[in-house]
Amino acid sequence: MRIKQMARVALLGAFVAAPWYPDADAADLYQPRSVEPTAYTYDSLEYYTIADDAAPSPSDTAQPAAEAPYAPAAVACRGPASSCGCSTCESTRCYGPLGRALFCCNQGDPWRLPQTCYMQCHDITVGGWMSAGVLANSRGNRDNGPLGFNDRNEFNLHQLWGYINKEANADELGWDWGGRIDYVFGVDGPDTQAFGDEDWDFGLDTSDTYGSAIPQMYGTLAWGDWELKAGHFYTLIGYEVVQAPENFFYSHSYTMYYGEPFTHTGALLSRKVGDRFTVHAGWTNGWDCGWRDRDSASMFLGGISTQISDRASLTWAVTTGRFGDGSFANDGELYMNSVVFEWNLTDRFTYILQHDLGINYALAGDDTEWYGINQYFLYQLNKCWATGMRFEWFRDDDGARVVAGNPGDYYELTAGLNWKPHANLTIRPELRYDWFEGTGRPYPGNRLNQFTGGFDVIATF
């Protein structure tokens, strides 16, 4: 049965993978990798990397110089170049308001919060973003069922986010220290609290839906090719992340929301090995926990990433060990790993394949297992526009991860656009179809499937 399911995934993935525009250039479009310590990349406000801004690889190693950005051939302008909103008229299509919005892409420079001279000299930055949107189902139900972070059919302020970060730069002095603290308020706040042991920021809620969280507070020490991070920080596991600006799609996969941890508390040691490898190893007190460790969890967190070639990378990350002793919420031994393969097939077309596997060996012998495959197809049209698809199969083998008592296979197919009219603004419309094969009917209205659509807006500062 499982072989048939995987065959269906592969066949549908092969069909969807056909690129829409064969002359495209995907090196300029990337989704940051959560398989490396998240703070290494996600505070960048440049979602699309143009010209000299090359996308960081999972191994965070030196990359070849970025190719020159796509530049259309010079053509006669129907009107003054200024009427196109461009310094030069890139195309006759740029004439008029619609042309300016679709083709000119005069984003300008991103605005950032004022940084003092002291902060600039000591590699300290402050910033954040606000994201808000709505995802509604076609049947008009008040909720969207098991769609994580998007379960309510109403307009939501998802993330009002701020951070302070000091980079640990060991290049000049041989060693350096750093640290970071993040704060978020919105409907996503309760989902990223330390709910694993109901400690730290758990319960910082202002209503049934809105709340606050402090998902990161850690210090770092760097020397040479080594870096030590200690405190409360985001996971290495998986591909999608909690931070809205770092994901292509508005909605999230089942794999990310139900099958992976969000945060850890502990220590993580990372080292660059040569030009193509980065190795991580550390200890944490379980999943999504604060400082208290009420379940006496003790787990290993680590992984390795490699730049296979100039266009391909592979990352394996794992968390395993004692999930808990059953004294509070979690019990038994747990093993969970994630494999992410990323391939820039052309200069604009990027393909990502992710596989997760998790097993919880409970103390009572009631083991649970979950696994799945995610595929992402991202295509950059120009500096302002990108299109993408995500196809996911998530197997909740024992009905313990998504909807309790509903074991089976969850599928979703999502198509979306990213429009970036300004360096500080991103708009992400999407359409999504979910269906289920198994025991029970997990979607509102006692249904086996669901169609949703919506958008969100992200403003960075």
C-alpha positions as CSV (number, residue, x, y, z in Angstrom):
1,M,0.0,0.0,0.0
2,R,2.7,2.5,0.9
3,I,4.6,1.7,-2.4
4,K,1.4,2.6,-4.3
5,Q,1.1,5.9,-2.4
6,M,4.7,6.9,-3.0
7,A,4.2,6.0,-6.7
8,R,1.2,8.4,-6.9
9,V,3.2,11.1,-5.3
10,A,6.1,10.7,-7.8
11,L,3.8,10.6,-10.8
12,L,1.9,13.7,-9.8
13,G,5.2,15.5,-8.9
14,A,6.6,14.7,-12.3
15,F,3.5,16.2,-13.9
16,V,3.6,19.4,-11.9
17,A,7.3,19.8,-12.2
18,A,7.1,21.0,-15.9
19,P,8.3,24.6,-15.9
20,W,5.9,27.3,-17.0
21,Y,8.6,29.5,-18.6
22,P,11.6,27.7,-19.9
23,D,13.8,30.8,-20.2
24,A,13.5,31.6,-16.5
25,D,16.2,32.3,-13.9
26,A,15.7,30.7,-10.5
27,A,19.0,31.6,-8.9
28,D,17.4,34.9,-8.0
29,L,14.6,33.2,-6.0
30,Y,15.1,31.2,-2.9
31,Q,13.4,30.2,0.3
32,P,15.7,30.3,3.3
33,R,16.6,26.9,4.7
34,S,15.5,26.1,8.2
35,V,18.0,23.2,8.2
36,E,20.7,25.6,9.3
37,P,20.3,27.7,12.4
38,T,17.5,30.0,11.4
39,A,19.1,33.3,12.5
40,Y,21.9,32.9,10.0
41,T,19.5,33.8,7.2
42,Y,16.1,34.9,8.1
43,D,16.8,38.5,9.3
44,S,17.6,39.4,5.7
45,L,15.0,41.7,4.2
46,E,15.9,40.8,0.6
47,Y,13.5,37.9,-0.3
48,Y,14.5,38.0,-3.9
49,T,18.3,38.1,-4.4
50,I,19.1,40.2,-7.4
51,A,22.5,40.9,-9.0
52,D,25.2,40.5,-6.4
53,D,23.0,39.1,-3.6
54,A,23.5,35.3,-4.0
55,A,21.1,33.0,-2.1
56,P,22.8,31.3,0.9
57,S,23.3,27.6,0.6
58,P,22.3,25.1,3.4
59,S,26.0,24.7,4.1
60,D,26.5,28.4,4.4
61,T,29.7,28.2,2.5
62,A,31.2,30.5,-0.1
63,Q,29.3,30.5,-3.4
64,P,30.3,31.3,-6.9
65,A,29.6,34.8,-8.1
66,A,26.0,35.3,-9.0
67,E,25.1,35.5,-12.6
68,A,24.2,38.8,-14.1
69,P,20.4,39.5,-13.7
70,Y,18.1,39.0,-16.6
71,A,17.9,42.2,-18.8
72,P,15.4,42.4,-21.7
73,A,16.7,43.7,-25.0
74,A,16.4,47.4,-25.5
75,V,13.3,48.4,-27.3
76,A,11.7,51.7,-28.3
77,C,9.7,53.4,-25.5
78,R,6.1,54.4,-26.1
79,G,6.4,57.2,-23.7
80,P,9.0,58.9,-21.5
81,A,11.0,56.4,-19.4
82,S,9.8,58.1,-16.2
83,S,6.2,57.2,-17.2
84,C,7.2,53.6,-16.8
85,G,8.4,54.1,-13.2
86,C,11.9,52.9,-14.3
87,S,15.2,54.5,-14.7
88,T,15.2,53.0,-18.2
89,C,12.3,51.6,-20.2
90,E,12.8,47.8,-20.1
91,S,9.9,47.0,-22.4
92,T,7.0,48.5,-24.2
93,R,4.8,46.5,-21.8
94,C,5.9,48.8,-19.0
95,Y,3.8,51.6,-20.4
96,G,0.8,52.5,-18.3
97,P,-0.2,51.7,-14.6
98,L,-0.6,48.0,-15.3
99,G,2.7,47.7,-17.0
100,R,4.4,49.5,-14.2
101,A,3.0,47.0,-11.7
102,L,3.7,43.9,-13.7
103,F,7.0,44.5,-15.5
104,C,8.9,47.5,-14.3
105,C,9.7,46.3,-10.8
106,N,11.2,49.5,-9.5
107,Q,11.3,48.2,-5.9
108,G,13.6,50.8,-4.5
109,D,15.8,50.3,-1.5
110,P,14.3,48.6,1.7
111,W,13.6,50.9,4.6
112,R,14.9,49.7,7.9
113,L,14.6,50.9,11.4
114,P,17.3,53.4,12.3
115,Q,20.6,51.8,13.3
116,T,22.9,53.8,15.5
117,C,26.6,54.2,14.8
118,Y,27.4,52.0,17.9
119,M,25.1,49.3,16.5
120,Q,26.7,49.3,13.1
121,C,30.2,49.1,14.5
122,H,29.3,46.1,16.7
123,D,27.2,44.2,14.1
124,I,23.9,44.8,16.0
125,T,20.7,45.1,14.1
126,V,17.0,45.6,15.0
127,G,14.1,44.9,12.7
128,G,11.0,43.0,12.2
129,W,7.8,42.7,10.1
130,M,4.1,42.6,10.1
131,S,2.1,39.9,8.3
132,A,-1.7,39.7,8.0
133,G,-4.1,37.9,5.7
134,V,-7.1,35.6,5.3
135,L,-7.6,32.0,4.0
136,A,-11.2,31.1,3.4
137,N,-12.8,27.8,2.5
138,S,-15.3,27.4,-0.4
139,R,-18.1,26.0,1.9
140,G,-18.1,29.1,4.2
141,N,-17.3,27.1,7.3
142,R,-16.1,29.3,10.2
143,D,-12.9,27.3,10.5
144,N,-10.5,25.6,8.0
145,G,-10.0,22.4,10.0
146,P,-6.5,21.1,10.4
147,L,-4.7,23.8,8.4
148,G,-2.0,24.9,10.9
149,F,-1.6,28.7,11.4
150,N,-4.6,29.2,9.0
151,D,-7.4,27.3,10.8
152,R,-9.7,30.3,11.2
153,N,-11.7,31.5,8.3
154,E,-11.3,35.3,9.0
155,F,-8.8,38.1,8.5
156,N,-6.0,37.7,11.0
157,L,-2.9,39.6,12.1
158,H,-0.6,36.7,12.1
159,Q,2.8,38.1,13.1
160,L,3.8,41.5,14.5
161,W,7.5,40.6,14.9
162,G,10.5,42.4,16.3
163,Y,14.1,41.2,17.0
164,I,17.5,42.4,18.2
165,N,20.5,40.5,16.8
166,K,24.2,40.7,17.3
167,E,26.2,38.6,14.8
168,A,29.2,36.7,16.1
169,N,31.9,37.7,13.6
170,A,35.0,35.7,14.2
171,D,36.7,36.7,10.9
172,E,38.5,39.8,12.2
173,L,39.3,39.0,15.9
174,G,39.5,35.2,15.6
175,W,36.6,34.9,18.0
176,D,33.5,36.9,18.9
177,W,30.2,36.7,20.7
178,G,26.7,37.4,19.7
179,G,23.1,36.8,20.6
180,R,19.5,37.2,19.6
181,I,16.0,37.8,21.0
182,D,12.7,37.7,19.1
183,Y,9.2,38.7,20.1
184,V,6.0,38.0,18.2
185,F,2.4,38.9,18.7
186,G,-0.6,37.7,16.7
187,V,-2.6,34.6,16.0
188,D,0.6,32.7,15.3
189,G,1.9,33.6,18.8
190,P,0.3,30.7,20.8
191,D,1.5,28.2,18.2
192,T,5.1,29.1,18.7
193,Q,5.1,29.3,22.5
194,A,6.8,26.8,24.7
195,F,3.8,24.5,24.8
196,G,5.9,21.4,25.2
197,D,6.2,21.8,28.9
198,E,4.0,24.9,29.4
199,D,6.9,27.0,30.5
200,W,8.7,30.2,29.5
201,D,6.3,32.1,27.3
202,F,3.4,29.7,27.5
203,G,0.1,31.3,28.3
204,L,1.0,34.9,27.1
205,D,-2.4,35.1,25.4
206,T,-4.7,38.1,25.2
207,S,-7.7,36.2,23.8
208,D,-8.8,32.8,22.5
209,T,-6.9,33.4,19.3
210,Y,-4.2,36.1,19.9
211,G,-1.1,35.8,22.0
212,S,2.6,36.6,22.3
213,A,5.7,34.5,22.2
214,I,9.5,34.9,22.7
215,P,10.5,32.1,20.3
216,Q,14.2,32.9,20.4
217,M,16.6,34.1,23.2
218,Y,20.1,32.8,22.9
219,G,23.7,33.6,22.9
220,T,26.5,32.6,20.5
221,L,30.2,32.2,20.8
222,A,32.2,31.9,17.5
223,W,35.9,31.1,16.9
224,G,37.4,30.1,13.6
225,D,35.0,27.8,11.8
226,W,33.2,26.9,15.1
227,E,30.1,28.4,16.6
228,L,28.3,27.5,19.8
229,K,24.7,28.6,20.3
230,A,23.0,28.2,23.7
231,G,19.5,29.1,24.8
232,H,16.1,29.0,23.2
233,F,16.2,28.9,19.4
234,Y,14.5,27.6,16.3
235,T,15.0,24.1,15.1
236,L,17.3,22.8,12.3
237,I,14.6,20.3,11.2
238,G,12.7,20.7,7.9
239,Y,12.3,23.3,5.2
240,E,9.5,25.7,6.1
241,V,9.8,28.0,9.0
242,V,7.6,29.9,11.4
243,Q,8.8,33.4,10.2
244,A,6.4,34.6,7.5
245,P,9.0,36.4,5.2
246,E,11.0,33.2,4.9
247,N,8.3,31.1,3.3
248,F,7.1,31.2,-0.3
249,F,3.6,30.2,0.5
250,Y,1.1,31.8,2.9
251,S,-0.3,28.5,4.2
252,H,1.9,25.7,5.7
253,S,2.4,22.0,5.1
254,Y,1.1,19.3,7.4
255,T,4.7,18.1,7.7
256,M,5.9,21.4,9.1
257,Y,3.0,22.0,11.5
258,Y,2.3,18.5,12.8
259,G,5.4,16.5,12.1
260,E,8.3,18.8,13.2
261,P,9.4,20.8,16.3
262,F,9.4,24.6,16.1
263,T,11.8,25.5,18.9
264,H,14.4,23.9,21.2
265,T,16.1,24.9,24.4
266,G,19.6,23.7,24.8
267,A,23.0,24.1,23.1
268,L,24.1,23.5,19.5
269,L,27.7,23.4,18.2
270,S,28.3,24.0,14.4
271,R,31.4,23.8,12.3
272,K,32.2,24.4,8.7
273,V,34.3,21.6,7.2
274,G,36.0,22.7,4.0
275,D,34.1,24.7,1.4
276,R,31.0,22.5,1.1
277,F,30.1,21.0,4.4
278,T,28.6,22.2,7.7
279,V,28.1,19.9,10.7
280,H,25.8,20.5,13.7
281,A,25.6,18.6,17.0
282,G,24.0,19.5,20.3
283,W,21.7,18.7,23.2
284,T,18.1,19.9,23.8
285,N,15.4,19.2,26.4
286,G,12.9,18.0,23.8
287,W,10.5,19.8,21.5
288,D,9.0,23.3,21.9
289,C,10.0,23.5,25.6
290,G,11.2,26.3,27.8
291,W,13.7,26.1,30.5
292,R,11.8,23.9,33.0
293,D,12.0,20.5,31.2
294,R,9.0,19.0,33.1
295,D,9.2,15.7,31.3
296,S,13.0,15.3,31.9
297,A,13.5,15.1,28.2
298,S,17.1,14.7,26.9
299,M,17.6,14.6,23.1
300,F,20.3,15.0,20.5
301,L,19.9,17.6,17.8
302,G,22.2,17.6,14.8
303,G,22.8,17.2,11.1
304,I,25.0,17.7,8.1
305,S,24.6,19.8,5.0
306,T,26.5,19.8,1.8
307,Q,26.7,21.8,-1.4
308,I,26.7,19.0,-3.9
309,S,27.3,21.3,-6.9
310,D,26.9,24.9,-7.8
311,R,23.2,24.3,-8.3
312,A,22.3,21.5,-5.8
313,S,22.4,21.1,-2.0
314,L,21.5,18.3,0.4
315,T,20.8,18.5,4.1
316,W,20.0,15.9,6.7
317,A,18.9,16.9,10.2
318,V,17.9,14.7,13.1
319,T,16.4,14.9,16.6
320,T,16.4,11.8,18.8
321,G,16.5,10.6,22.4
322,R,14.3,10.6,25.4
323,F,11.1,12.5,24.6
324,G,9.9,12.4,28.2
325,D,9.3,10.2,31.2
326,G,5.5,10.6,31.1
327,S,5.4,12.8,34.2
328,F,3.8,15.7,32.4
329,A,2.9,15.4,28.7
330,N,5.5,13.5,26.6
331,D,6.9,10.0,27.1
332,G,9.1,7.4,25.6
333,E,11.9,7.5,23.0
334,L,11.6,9.6,19.8
335,Y,13.4,9.6,16.5
336,M,12.7,12.1,13.8
337,N,14.8,13.1,10.8
338,S,14.3,15.4,7.7
339,V,16.1,15.2,4.4
340,V,15.9,18.3,2.1
341,F,17.3,18.3,-1.5
342,E,17.3,21.6,-3.4
343,W,18.2,21.9,-7.1
344,N,18.3,25.0,-9.3
345,L,17.4,23.3,-12.6
346,T,17.7,26.6,-14.5
347,D,18.6,30.1,-13.5
348,R,15.0,30.8,-12.5
349,F,13.4,27.4,-11.7
350,T,14.1,25.8,-8.3
351,Y,12.9,22.3,-7.2
352,I,12.9,21.2,-3.6
353,L,12.2,17.7,-2.4
354,Q,11.7,17.0,1.4
355,H,11.2,13.7,3.2
356,D,10.4,13.4,6.9
357,L,10.2,10.4,9.2
358,G,9.2,10.3,12.8
359,I,8.7,7.5,15.3
360,N,7.6,7.8,19.0
361,Y,8.3,4.7,21.0
362,A,5.9,5.3,23.9
363,L,6.5,3.9,27.4
364,A,3.1,2.1,27.3
365,G,4.1,0.4,24.0
366,D,1.6,2.4,22.0
367,D,4.1,3.5,19.3
368,T,3.2,6.1,16.7
369,E,4.7,6.8,13.3
370,W,4.5,9.6,10.7
371,Y,6.2,10.3,7.4
372,G,5.8,12.1,4.1
373,I,7.1,13.8,1.0
374,N,6.9,17.5,0.1
375,Q,7.8,18.9,-3.3
376,Y,8.1,22.6,-4.1
377,F,8.4,24.1,-7.6
378,L,9.4,27.8,-7.6
379,Y,9.8,30.0,-10.6
380,Q,10.9,33.6,-10.7
381,L,9.4,35.7,-13.5
382,N,11.3,38.9,-12.7
383,K,12.4,40.9,-9.6
384,C,8.9,41.5,-8.5
385,W,6.9,38.4,-9.5
386,A,7.4,34.7,-8.7
387,T,5.1,31.7,-9.0
388,G,5.2,28.3,-7.2
389,M,3.5,25.0,-6.4
390,R,3.7,22.7,-3.5
391,F,2.5,19.1,-3.5
392,E,2.5,17.2,-0.2
393,W,1.7,13.7,1.0
394,F,1.7,13.3,4.8
395,R,1.0,9.9,6.4
396,D,-0.3,10.0,10.0
397,D,0.0,6.2,10.5
398,D,-1.8,6.1,13.9
399,G,-4.0,9.1,13.9
400,A,-1.8,10.8,16.6
401,R,-0.5,13.9,14.8
402,V,-3.1,15.7,12.7
403,V,-6.6,14.8,13.9
404,A,-6.8,12.4,16.8
405,G,-8.3,9.1,15.9
406,N,-8.1,9.8,12.1
407,P,-5.2,7.6,10.8
408,G,-4.6,8.0,7.1
409,D,-3.0,10.0,4.3
410,Y,-3.3,13.8,4.0
411,Y,-2.7,15.3,0.6
412,E,-2.5,19.0,-0.4
413,L,-1.8,20.8,-3.6
414,T,-1.1,24.6,-3.3
415,A,-0.5,27.1,-6.1
416,G,0.6,30.6,-5.3
417,L,2.2,33.9,-6.4
418,N,4.6,36.3,-4.8
419,W,4.3,39.9,-5.8
420,K,7.0,42.2,-4.4
421,P,6.1,45.8,-5.5
422,H,8.5,47.3,-3.0
423,A,11.6,46.0,-1.2
424,N,9.6,46.1,2.1
425,L,6.3,44.7,0.8
426,T,5.3,41.2,-0.3
427,I,1.8,40.0,-1.2
428,R,1.2,36.2,-1.4
429,P,-2.1,35.0,-3.0
430,E,-2.7,31.3,-3.1
431,L,-5.2,28.5,-3.9
432,R,-5.1,25.2,-2.1
433,Y,-6.9,21.9,-2.3
434,D,-6.7,19.3,0.5
435,W,-8.0,15.7,0.6
436,F,-7.8,12.7,2.9
437,E,-7.7,9.0,2.5
438,G,-8.2,7.0,5.7
439,T,-10.4,6.6,8.7
440,G,-12.7,9.5,9.5
441,R,-13.6,12.8,7.9
442,P,-11.1,15.5,9.2
443,Y,-12.4,18.6,7.4
444,P,-15.3,20.8,8.5
445,G,-18.7,19.7,7.6
446,N,-17.7,16.0,8.0
447,R,-15.8,16.2,4.6
448,L,-13.0,14.3,3.0
449,N,-11.7,17.3,1.1
450,Q,-11.5,21.0,1.2
451,F,-10.8,23.9,-1.2
452,T,-9.4,27.2,0.2
453,G,-8.1,30.4,-1.2
454,G,-6.7,33.7,0.2
455,F,-3.7,36.0,0.5
456,D,-1.5,37.7,3.0
457,V,0.6,40.9,3.1
458,I,4.1,41.1,4.7
459,A,5.6,44.5,5.5
460,T,9.2,44.5,6.8
461,F,11.0,47.1,8.7
